[in-house]
Amino acid sequence: MNAKPTLRAYLLLIPGLGLIVAFTGIVIGMAVSQSFGFLNFSGESGFSTRFWQSASADSQLWRAFWYSARISVISAILAVALAYPLALWLRKPFPGSTLIGAVLKAPLLVHGLVAAFLFINFISFQGFFNLALVKLGIIARPMRLQNDPYGIGVVFLQVWKQMPFALLVLTGAVQAIGEDILNAARDLGAAGLSRFRKIIVPLTLRSLQAALILIFIGAAGDFSFQVVAGPTSVNSMAQFMLRAQTSGTDGWNVAAVVAVLLMLLSLLGAMVLAGATQFLARLGRA
């Protein structure tokens, strides 16, 4: 008897979910096809693995791959690590909590490219940060902090931009935990750390995984932060894809190879982060 209402509920998803799945499938299919020589914009189309062979032999591509993976993992973990205690702190309303929450979420309203340029102006050779250190006598002359070779500036921008998003996701999950559950655990003798490990973390695990995965995927495909504040010695995957697309007659096909690798990086990274958080949650409950 419940089959028809359930079927109707799934049918209601088709207008929205169906379009998303269709367009996503088209984009992925085009990228995979172009990486193997089909849908060629310059020359004859036909199956070929030479684009994969030429791209996989390029050491700069793998440097970009591992650089993007490292920056994305660090950014996602730091953003969530900062957002989680803030979400717990703001769980119960107190005077000024609404204002604090609004200020913490303010970076969501600032475009990433604008934030990158403001950050560069702040840490530039004659920027406010260097001038302040010189005036305070901490350093004798300004330091070069722009486009550092380790991508620290990119990580800082990613965390600043993505932490409010993680806070938004985690706040809803934390506030959904009933106070009666925590009170029952407290009455049974569970201390604060035990309640966090065995109640709060398991009940917010899905939101934690969602925040980590979405931030990781966004950071892996980021272009604006990398162009403005990223290191000059190595490209991100997005930068490398643009460079490949503008070089030679096979540019579109090689760029499609990079795009497929970027999608694989996002998929594998999401699986690793989800599995790691699941393992740590089980370890904490034990």
PAZAPA-4460 file (N, C-alpha, C; in steps of 0.05 Angstrom, whole numbers, plus 32768, in hexadecimal, padded with zeros to 4 digits):
% residues 286
    n_x    n_y    n_z   ca_x   ca_y   ca_z    c_x    c_y    c_z   seq   type   mol
   8010   7FE8   8000   8000   8000   8000   8011   8019   8000     1      M     A
   8029   8018   800A   803B   802F   800B   804B   8032   7FF2     2      N     A
   8048   8020   7FDE   8059   8021   7FC7   8052   803A   7FB6     3      A     A
   8038   8040   7FB2   8030   8056   7FA1   8039   8071   7FAC     4      K     A
   8035   8077   7FC6   803F   8091   7FD0   805D   8093   7FCE     5      P     A
   806C   807D   7FD2   8089   807E   7FD0   8091   8083   7FB3     6      T     A
   8083   8076   7FA0   8089   807A   7F83   8083   8097   7F7C     7      L     A
   806E   80A3   7F86   8067   80BE   7F7F   807C   80D1   7F8B     8      R     A
   8086   80CB   7FA2   809B   80DC   7FAE   80B4   80DC   7F9D     9      A     A
   80BC   80C5   7F92   80D3   80C3   7F81   80CE   80D2   7F66    10      Y     A
   80B5   80D0   7F5C   80AF   80DD   7F43   80B1   80FC   7F45    11      L     A
   80AB   8106   7F5D   80AD   8123   7F62   80CA   812D   7F60    12      L     A
   80DD   811B   7F63   80FA   8122   7F61   8103   8125   7F45    13      L     A
   80F4   811A   7F32   80FE   8119   7F16   8103   8135   7F0A    14      I     A
   80F1   8148   7F0D   80F6   8163   7F00   8110   816F   7F09    15      P     A
   8116   816E   7F23   812F   817A   7F2C   8147   8168   7F2A    16      G     A
   8145   8150   7F37   815B   813D   7F37   8161   8132   7F1B    17      L     A
   814C   812E   7F0B   8151   8123   7EF1   8161   8136   7EDF    18      G     A
   815B   8150   7EE1   816B   8163   7ED1   8188   8164   7EDA    19      L     A
   818C   8163   7EF5   81A7   8164   7F00   81B7   814C   7EF6    20      I     A
   81AB   8134   7EF8   81B9   811C   7EEF   81BE   811C   7ED1    21      V     A
   81AA   8126   7EC2   81AE   8127   7EA5   81C4   8139   7E9C    22      A     A
   81C5   8152   7EA7   81D9   8165   7E9F   81F5   815C   7EA9    23      F     A
   81F6   8151   7EC2   820F   8148   7ECC   821A   8131   7EBB    24      T     A
   8208   811F   7EB3   8210   8108   7EA2   821A   8112   7E87    25      G     A
   820D   8126   7E7C   8216   8131   7E62   8232   813D   7E64    26      I     A
   8237   814D   7E79   8251   8159   7E7D   8267   8144   7E81    27      V     A
   8261   8131   7E92   8275   811C   7E97   827A   810C   7E7D    28      I     A
   8264   8105   7E6F   8267   80F6   7E57   8277   8104   7E41    29      G     A
   8273   811F   7E3F   8282   812E   7E2C   82A0   812F   7E33    30      M     A
   82A6   8133   7E4D   82C2   8134   7E55   82D0   8119   7E50    31      A     A
   82C3   8103   7E57   82CF   80E9   7E53   82D2   80E3   7E35    32      V     A
   82BE   80EB   7E25   82BF   80E6   7E08   82D6   80F6   7DFC    33      S     A
   82D9   8110   7E03   82EE   8120   7DF8   8309   8116   7E00    34      Q     A
   830C   810B   7E18   8326   8101   7E21   832F   80E9   7E11    35      S     A
   831C   80DC   7E04   8323   80C5   7DF3   8320   80CB   7DD5    36      F     A
   8320   80E5   7DCE   8321   80ED   7DB2   8306   80F2   7DA4    37      G     A
   82F0   80EE   7DB2   82D6   80F3   7DA6   82CE   8111   7DAA    38      F     A
   82BA   811A   7D9B   82B1   8135   7D9D   82C8   8149   7D9B    39      L     A
   82DA   8143   7D88   82F2   8153   7D84   82EB   816D   7D77    40      N     A
   82F5   8183   7D83   82F0   819E   7D77   8304   81A5   7D62    41      F     A
   831A   8198   7D61   832F   819E   7D4D   833A   8184   7D42    42      S     A
   8330   817C   7D2B   8339   8163   7D1F   8324   814E   7D1F    43      G     A
   832B   8137   7D15   8318   8121   7D14   8313   8115   7D2F    44      E     A
   82FB   810B   7D33   82F3   80FE   7D4C   82F6   80E0   7D49    45      S     A
   8300   80D3   7D5E   8303   80B6   7D5D   8311   80AD   7D76    46      G     A
   830D   8094   7D7D   8318   808A   7D96   8337   808B   7D95    47      F     A
   8343   8095   7DAB   8360   8097   7DAD   8367   809A   7DCA    48      S     A
   837D   808D   7DD2   8387   8090   7DED   83A0   80A1   7DEF    49      T     A
   83A7   80AE   7DD8   83BF   80BE   7DD9   83BE   80D7   7DEB    50      R     A
   83A5   80E1   7DEF   83A2   80F8   7E00   83A8   80F0   7E1D    51      F     A
   839F   80D9   7E25   83A4   80CF   7E40   83C2   80C8   7E42    52      W     A
   83CE   80BE   7E2E   83EA   80B7   7E2F   83FC   80D0   7E32    53      Q     A
   83F5   80E4   7E22   8405   80FD   7E23   8401   810C   7E3D    54      S     A
   83E8   810C   7E47   83E3   811A   7E60   83EF   810B   7E78    55      A     A
   83ED   80F1   7E79   83F8   80E2   7E8F   8416   80E2   7E90    56      S     A
   8423   80E8   7E79   8440   80EA   7E79   844B   8105   7E81    57      A     A
   8439   8118   7E86   8440   8133   7E8E   8443   8134   7EAC    58      D     A
   845B   8139   7EB6   845F   813A   7ED3   8451   8152   7EE0    59      S     A
   844D   8168   7ED0   8440   817F   7EDA   8422   8179   7EE1    60      Q     A
   8416   8167   7ED2   83FB   8160   7ED8   83F9   8152   7EF3    61      L     A
   840B   8140   7EF9   840A   8131   7F12   8411   8143   7F2A    62      W     A
   8423   8157   7F24   8429   816B   7F39   840F   817A   7F40    63      R     A
   8401   8182   7F2B   83E8   8191   7F2F   83D3   817F   7F3D    64      A     A
   83D2   8165   7F36   83BF   8153   7F42   83C4   8151   7F60    65      F     A
   83DD   814B   7F68   83E2   8148   7F85   83E1   8162   7F94    66      W     A
   83E8   8178   7F86   83E6   8192   7F93   83C8   8198   7F99    67      Y     A
   83B7   8194   7F86   839A   8199   7F8A   838F   8187   7FA0    68      S     A
   8398   816E   7FA0   838E   815B   7FB4   8397   8164   7FD0    69      A     A
   83B0   816D   7FD3   83BA   8175   7FED   83AB   818E   7FF7    70      R     A
   83A9   81A2   7FE5   839C   81BB   7FED   837F   81B6   7FF5    71      I     A
   8371   81A5   7FE6   8355   819F   7FEB   8350   8191   8005    72      S     A
   8361   817D   800B   835E   816E   8024   8363   8180   803C    73      V     A
   8379   818F   803B   8380   81A1   8051   836A   81B6   8055    74      I     A
   8360   81C1   8040   834C   81D6   8042   8332   81CB   804E    75      S     A
   832A   81B3   8044   8311   81A8   804E   8313   81A1   806C    76      A     A
   8329   8195   8074   832C   818C   8090   832D   81A5   80A2    77      I     A
   833D   81B9   809B   833F   81D1   80AC   8325   81E0   80AD    78      L     A
   8316   81E2   8097   82FD   81F1   8097   82E9   81E3   80AA    79      A     A
   82E7   81C9   80A8   82D4   81BA   80B9   82DD   81BA   80D6    80      V     A
   82F8   81B8   80DA   8302   81B8   80F6   82FD   81D3   8104    81      A     A
   82FC   81E8   80F5   82F6   8202   8101   82D7   8205   8104    82      L     A
   82C8   81FB   80F1   82AB   81FF   80F2   829E   81EE   8108    83      A     A
   82A8   81D6   810D   829B   81C3   8120   8299   81CF   813C    84      Y     A
   82AF   81D9   8148   82AB   81E4   8163   829A   81FE   8163    85      P     A
   829B   820D   814D   828A   8225   814C   826C   821D   814B    86      L     A
   8266   8207   813C   824B   81FE   813A   8241   81F4   8156    87      A     A
   8252   81E7   8164   824B   81DE   817F   8247   81F5   8192    88      L     A
   8258   8209   818F   8256   8221   81A0   823C   8231   819B    89      W     A
   8234   8232   8182   821C   8241   817A   8203   8230   817B    90      L     A
   8205   8217   8185   81EE   8205   8186   81D7   8211   8196    91      R     A
   81DD   821B   81AE   81C9   8227   81BF   81CA   8245   81BC    92      K     A
   81B4   8252   81B6   81B4   826F   81B3   81BC   827D   81CD    93      P     A
   81CB   8293   81CA   81D3   82A4   81E0   81D4   82C0   81D6    94      F     A
   81D5   82D4   81E7   81D6   82F0   81DD   81ED   82F5   81CA    95      P     A
   81E7   82FD   81B2   81FB   8303   819E   8202   82EC   818C    96      G     A
   81F6   82D4   8191   81FC   82BC   8180   81F4   82C0   8163    97      S     A
   81DD   82CD   815F   81D4   82D2   8144   81E7   82E4   8134    98      T     A
   81F0   82F9   8142   8203   830B   8135   821E   82FD   812F    99      L     A
   8227   82ED   8142   8240   82DF   813E   823E   82CC   8127   100      I     A
   8227   82BD   8126   8223   82AB   8110   8222   82B9   80F5   101      G     A
   8215   82D0   80F4   8214   82DF   80DB   822F   82E9   80D2   102      A     A
   8240   82F2   80E5   825B   82FB   80DE   826C   82E4   80D4   103      V     A
   8269   82CD   80E1   8279   82B6   80D8   8271   82AC   80BD   104      L     A
   8258   82B0   80B5   824F   82A8   809B   8252   82BD   8085   105      K     A
   825D   82D4   808D   8260   82EA   807A   8271   82E4   8062   106      A     A
   8286   82D4   8064   8296   82CD   804C   8287   82C0   8036   107      P     A
   8270   82B4   803C   8260   82A8   8027   8255   82BC   8013   108      L     A
   8254   82D6   801C   8249   82EB   800B   825F   82F8   7FFB   109      L     A
   8278   82F2   8000   828F   82FE   7FF1   8298   82EB   7FDB   110      V     A
   829A   82F5   7FC3   82A3   82E5   7FAD   82C0   82DD   7FB1   111      H     A
   82C6   82C4   7FA9   82E1   82B9   7FAD   82F7   82CA   7FA1   112      G     A
   82F2   82D4   7F88   8306   82E4   7F7B   830C   82FE   7F8A   113      L     A
   82F7   830B   7F94   82FA   8323   7FA4   830A   831D   7FBD   114      V     A
   8303   8307   7FCA   8312   8300   7FE3   832F   82FB   7FDD   115      A     A
   8335   82EF   7FC6   8351   82E9   7FBF   8361   8303   7FBB   116      A     A
   8355   8316   7FAD   8363   832F   7FA8   8366   833F   7FC3   117      F     A
   8352   833E   7FD4   8355   834C   7FEE   836B   833F   7FFE   118      L     A
   836D   8324   7FFD   8382   8316   800C   839D   831D   8001   119      F     A
   83A0   831E   7FE7   83BA   8325   7FDB   83C2   8341   7FE3   120      I     A
   83AF   8354   7FE2   83B6   836F   7FEB   83BE   8370   8008   121      N     A
   83B3   835E   8018   83B9   835E   8035   83D5   8353   803A   122      F     A
   83DE   833F   802B   83F8   8332   8031   840D   833A   801C   123      I     A
   8407   834C   800A   841B   8354   7FF6   8433   8361   8003   124      S     A
   8448   8365   7FF2   8462   836F   7FFD   845E   8389   800C   125      F     A
   844D   839B   8002   8447   83B4   800F   842B   83B4   801B   126      Q     A
   8420   839D   8021   8406   839A   802C   8404   83A1   804A   127      G     A
   83EC   83A0   8054   83E7   83A8   8070   83F6   8395   8083   128      F     A
   83F6   837B   807E   8403   8368   8090   8421   836D   8093   129      F     A
   842F   8370   807C   844B   8375   807C   8452   8390   8089   130      N     A
   8442   83A5   8083   8447   83BF   808E   8443   83BF   80AC   131      L     A
   842F   83B0   80B5   842A   83AF   80D2   8442   83A1   80E1   132      A     A
   844C   838B   80D5   8463   837D   80E1   847C   838F   80E2   133      L     A
   8480   839E   80CD   8497   83B0   80CC   8494   83C6   80E1   134      V     A
   847C   83D2   80E2   8477   83E8   80F6   847A   83DE   8112   135      K     A
   8472   83C5   8118   8474   83BA   8133   8491   83B1   8139   136      L     A
   84A2   83B2   8125   84BE   83AA   812A   84C2   838C   812A   137      G     A
   84AE   837C   8121   84B1   835F   8121   84C3   8356   810B   138      I     A
   84C2   8363   80F4   84D4   835D   80DE   84E1   8377   80D4   139      I     A
   84F9   8374   80C8   8507   838C   80BF   84FD   8396   80A4   140      A     A
   84F5   8384   8093   84EC   838B   8078   84D5   8379   8070   141      R     A
   84C4   8381   805E   84AC   8371   8057   84B5   8356   804C   142      P     A
   84A4   8342   8050   84A8   8327   8047   8497   8322   802E   143      M     A
   84A0   830F   801D   8490   8307   8006   847E   82F0   800E   144      R     A
   8464   82F6   8011   8450   82E2   8019   843D   82DB   8002   145      L     A
   843D   82EA   7FED   842B   82E6   7FD7   8433   82CE   7FC6   146      Q     A
   8420   82BE   7FBE   8425   82A6   7FAC   843A   8294   7FB8   147      N     A
   8437   828D   7FD2   844A   827C   7FDF   844B   8260   7FD1   148      D     A
   8462   8253   7FD1   8465   823A   7FC3   8456   8222   7FCF   149      P     A
   844C   8225   7FE7   843E   820E   7FF4   8420   8211   7FF3   150      Y     A
   8416   8226   7FE8   83F9   822A   7FE6   83EC   8231   8000   151      G     A
   83FB   823C   8013   83EF   8243   802D   83DA   8258   802A   152      I     A
   83DF   826C   8018   83CB   8281   8014   83B1   8275   8008   153      G     A
   83B3   8262   7FF6   839C   8255   7FEB   838C   8247   8001   154      V     A
   839A   8238   8012   838D   822A   8028   837E   823E   803A   155      V     A
   838C   8254   8040   837F   8268   8051   8366   8273   8045   156      F     A
   8367   8279   802B   834F   8283   801D   8339   826E   801C   157      L     A
   8340   8255   8017   832C   8240   8016   831E   823C   8031   158      Q     A
   832E   823C   8046   8322   8239   8061   8311   8251   8068   159      V     A
   831A   8269   8062   830B   8281   8068   82F0   8281   8059   160      W     A
   82F1   8277   8040   82D9   8278   802F   82C6   8260   8036   161      K     A
   82D1   8248   803B   82C1   8230   803E   82B9   822A   805B   162      Q     A
   82C7   8235   806F   82BF   8230   808A   82A2   8239   8090   163      M     A
   8299   8250   8087   827D   8257   808B   8269   8243   807F   164      P     A
   8270   8237   8068   825E   8223   805C   825D   820A   806E   165      F     A
   8275   8202   8078   8275   81EB   808A   8265   81F1   80A4   166      A     A
   8268   820A   80AE   8259   8212   80C5   823B   8211   80C0   167      L     A
   8233   8219   80A9   8216   8219   80A2   820C   81FC   80A2   168      L     A
   821B   81EA   8096   8212   81CE   8095   8212   81C1   80B1   169      V     A
   8227   81C6   80C0   822A   81B8   80DA   8217   81C4   80EF   170      L     A
   8211   81DE   80ED   8200   81EB   8101   81E4   81DE   8100   171      T     A
   81D9   81D9   80E8   81BF   81CC   80E7   81BF   81B0   80F2   172      G     A
   81D5   81A1   80EE   81D6   8186   80F8   81D9   8186   8117   173      A     A
   81E9   8198   8121   81EE   8199   813E   81D4   81A3   814C   174      V     A
   81C6   81B6   8141   81AE   81C0   814E   8197   81AC   814C   175      Q     A
   8199   8199   813A   8184   8184   8138   8186   816F   814E   176      A     A
   819C   816E   815C   819F   815B   8172   818E   8163   8189   177      I     A
   817C   8152   8192   816A   8158   81A8   8179   815B   81C2   178      G     A
   8170   816F   81D2   817D   8173   81EC   8177   815C   81FF   179      E     A
   8161   814E   81FA   815A   8137   820C   816E   8120   8209   180      D     A
   8179   811D   81F0   818D   8108   81EC   81A6   810E   81FC   181      I     A
   81B0   8127   81FB   81C8   812E   8209   81C3   812D   8227   182      L     A
   81AC   8135   8230   81A6   8134   824D   81A5   8117   8257   183      N     A
   819A   8105   8246   8199   80E9   824E   81B5   80DE   8250   184      A     A
   81C6   80E5   823D   81E2   80DB   823F   81F0   80E7   8257   185      A     A
   81EA   8100   825E   81F7   810C   8275   81ED   80FE   828F   186      R     A
   81D4   80F7   8290   81C9   80EA   82A7   81D5   80CE   82AB   187      D     A
   81DC   80C2   8294   81E9   80A7   8295   8206   80A8   829B   188      L     A
   8211   80C0   82A0   822D   80C2   82A8   8240   80C9   8291   189      G     A
   8237   80CF   8279   8249   80D5   8263   8253   80F1   8266   190      A     A
   826E   80F4   8265   827A   810E   8267   8278   811D   824D   191      A     A
   8282   8135   824C   827F   8146   8234   828D   813A   821C   192      G     A
   82A5   812F   8220   82B3   8123   8209   82A5   810A   81FF   193      L     A
   829A   80FA   8212   828C   80E2   820A   8273   80E8   81FB   194      S     A
   8265   80FD   8203   824D   8105   81F5   8254   810F   81D9   195      R     A
   826A   811C   81D7   8273   8126   81BC   827A   810E   81AA   196      F     A
   8289   80FB   81B4   8292   80E5   81A4   827C   80D1   819D   197      R     A
   826A   80CC   81B0   8257   80B6   81AC   823B   80BF   81A4   198      K     A
   8236   80DA   81A6   821B   80E3   819F   821D   80F9   8189   199      I     A
   822C   810E   818F   822C   8125   817C   8239   811D   8161   200      I     A
   8250   8111   8163   825E   810A   8149   824E   80F6   8139   201      V     A
   8243   80E0   8144   8233   80CE   8133   821A   80DB   8127   202      P     A
   820D   80ED   8136   81F5   80FA   812C   81FB   8110   8118   203      L     A
   8213   811A   8117   821A   812F   8104   822D   8125   80EF   204      T     A
   8232   810B   80EE   8246   80FF   80DC   823F   8105   80BE   205      L     A
   8226   8102   80B7   821E   8106   809B   8223   8123   8092   206      R     A
   821D   8135   80A4   8222   8151   809D   8240   8157   809C   207      S     A
   824F   814B   80AE   826C   814E   80AE   8278   8144   8094   208      L     A
   826F   812D   808B   8279   8122   8072   8271   8133   805B   209      Q     A
   8258   813D   805B   824F   814E   8045   8260   8168   8043   210      A     A
   8265   8174   805A   8276   818C   805A   8292   8187   8050   211      A     A
   829E   8172   8059   82B9   816B   8051   82BA   8166   8033   212      L     A
   82A7   8156   8029   82A7   814F   800C   82A2   8167   7FFA   213      I     A
   828F   8177   8001   8288   818F   7FF0   829F   81A3   7FF0   214      L     A
   82AC   81A7   8007   82C2   81BA   8009   82DA   81AF   7FF9   215      I     A
   82DF   8195   7FFB   82F5   8188   7FEC   82F1   818B   7FCE   216      F     A
   82D9   8185   7FC5   82D3   8187   7FA8   82D6   81A4   7F9E   217      I     A
   82CC   81B6   7FAE   82CE   81D2   7FA6   82EB   81DC   7FA5   218      G     A
   82FB   81D4   7FB9   8317   81DC   7FB9   8327   81CF   7FA3   219      A     A
   8320   81B6   7F9D   832F   81A7   7F88   832C   81B4   7F6D   220      A     A
   8314   81BF   7F67   830F   81CC   7F4E   8311   81EA   7F4E   221      G     A
   831C   81F5   7F63   831E   8212   7F65   8331   821E   7F51   222      D     A
   832A   8235   7F46   833B   8243   7F33   8343   825F   7F3C   223      F     A
   8330   826E   7F47   8335   828A   7F4E   834A   828D   7F63   224      S     A
   8348   827E   7F79   835C   8280   7F8E   8378   8278   7F85   225      F     A
   8379   8263   7F74   8393   8259   7F6A   83A0   826E   7F58   226      Q     A
   8390   827B   7F47   839C   828E   7F34   83A7   82A7   7F43   227      V     A
   8398   82B0   7F56   83A0   82C9   7F64   83B4   82C4   7F7A   228      V     A
   83B0   82AF   7F8A   83C1   82AC   7FA2   83D2   8292   7FA1   229      A     A
   83CE   8281   7F8D   83DC   8268   7F8D   83F9   826A   7F85   230      G     A
   8409   8255   7F89   8425   8255   7F82   8429   8257   7F64   231      P     A
   8440   8263   7F5C   8446   8265   7F40   8455   824D   7F35   232      T     A
   845F   823C   7F47   8470   8226   7F3F   845F   820D   7F38   233      S     A
   8446   820C   7F3F   8435   81F5   7F3A   8419   81FF   7F34   234      V     A
   840B   81F1   7F22   83EF   81F8   7F1C   83DC   81E6   7F2B   235      N     A
   83C4   81F0   7F2F   83AE   81DE   7F38   83A3   81D0   7F20   236      S     A
   8391   81BD   7F25   8386   81AE   7F0F   8375   81C0   7EFC   237      M     A
   8367   81D3   7F08   8358   81E6   7EF8   836A   81F7   7EE6   238      A     A
   8380   8201   7EF2   8393   8211   7EE2   83A0   8200   7ECC   239      Q     A
   83A7   81E7   7ED3   83B4   81D6   7EBF   83A0   81CF   7EA8   240      F     A
   8387   81CC   7EAF   8373   81C7   7E9A   8370   81DE   7E87   241      M     A
   8370   81F6   7E91   836F   820E   7E80   8388   8210   7E6F   242      L     A
   839F   820B   7E7B   83B8   820C   7E6C   83B9   81F7   7E55   243      R     A
   83AF   81DF   7E5C   83AE   81CA   7E47   839B   81D1   7E31   244      A     A
   8385   81DE   7E37   8371   81E4   7E23   837B   81F9   7E0F   245      Q     A
   838D   820A   7E18   8396   8220   7E06   83B1   8219   7DF9   246      T     A
   83BA   8200   7DFC   83D4   81F9   7DF0   83D0   81E3   7DDB   247      S     A
   83D6   81E9   7DC2   83D6   81D4   7DAD   83BA   81CE   7DA2   248      G     A
   83BA   81BE   7D8D   83A1   81B6   7D80   8391   81A1   7D91   249      T     A
   839F   8193   7DA2   8392   817E   7DB2   838B   8189   7DCE   250      D     A
   8389   81A4   7DD0   8385   81B0   7DEA   836B   81A7   7DF8   251      G     A
   8355   81A7   7DE8   833B   819F   7DF4   833C   8183   7DFE   252      W     A
   8349   8171   7DEF   8349   8155   7DF7   835A   8151   7E10   253      N     A
   8371   815E   7E11   8382   815C   7E29   8374   8168   7E41   254      V     A
   8367   817F   7E3D   8358   818C   7E52   8342   8179   7E5C   255      A     A
   8335   816A   7E4A   8321   8157   7E53   832D   8141   7E64   256      A     A
   8346   8138   7E5E   8354   8124   7E6E   8357   8130   7E8B   257      V     A
   8360   8149   7E8C   8364   8156   7EA6   8349   8158   7EB5   258      V     A
   8334   815E   7EA7   831A   8160   7EB3   8311   8145   7EBE   259      A     A
   8315   8130   7EB0   830E   8115   7EBA   831E   810E   7ED3   260      V     A
   8338   8115   7ED2   8349   8110   7EEA   8340   8121   7F02   261      L     A
   8337   8139   7EFC   832D   814A   7F12   8313   813E   7F1E   262      L     A
   8302   8133   7F0D   82EA   8126   7F17   82F0   810D   7F27   263      M     A
   8304   80FE   7F1D   830D   80E6   7F2C   8319   80EE   7F47   264      L     A
   8328   8104   7F47   8333   810E   7F61   831D   8115   7F74   265      L     A
   8308   8123   7F6A   82F2   812A   7F7B   82E4   8111   7F86   266      S     A
   82E0   80FD   7F75   82D2   80E5   7F7D   82E2   80D5   7F92   267      L     A
   82FC   80D2   7F8C   830D   80C2   7F9E   8311   80D1   7FB9   268      L     A
   8314   80EC   7FB7   8317   80FC   7FCF   82FE   80FB   7FE0   269      G     A
   82E7   80FC   7FD4   82CE   80FA   7FE3   82CB   80DF   7FF1   270      A     A
   82D3   80CA   7FE3   82D1   80AF   7FEF   82E5   80AC   8006   271      M     A
   82FD   80B6   8003   8311   80B4   8018   8308   80C4   8030   272      V     A
   82FF   80DD   802C   82F6   80ED   8043   82DE   80E1   8051   273      L     A
   82CB   80D7   8042   82B4   80CA   804E   82BC   80B1   805E   274      A     A
   82CD   80A1   8052   82D6   8089   8060   82E7   8090   8079   275      G     A
   82F8   80A4   8077   8308   80AC   808E   82F7   80B6   80A5   276      A     A
   82E3   80C7   809F   82D2   80D1   80B5   82C1   80BB   80C1   277      T     A
   82B9   80A8   80B0   82A9   8091   80BB   82BB   8081   80CD   278      Q     A
   82D4   807C   80C6   82E6   806C   80D6   82EC   807A   80F1   279      F     A
   82F1   8095   80EF   82F7   80A4   8108   82DF   80A5   811A   280      L     A
   82C7   80A7   810F   82AF   80A7   811F   82AC   808C   812E   281      A     A
   82B0   8076   8120   82AF   805C   812D   82C4   8059   8142   282      R     A
   82DC   8063   813C   82F2   8061   8150   82EB   8072   8169   283      L     A
   82DE   8089   8164   82D7   8099   817B   82C1   808D   818C   284      G     A
   82AE   8080   817F   8299   8072   818F   82A4   805B   819F   285      R     A
   82B9   804E   8194   82C5   8037   81A2   82D5   8041   81BA   286      A     A
***
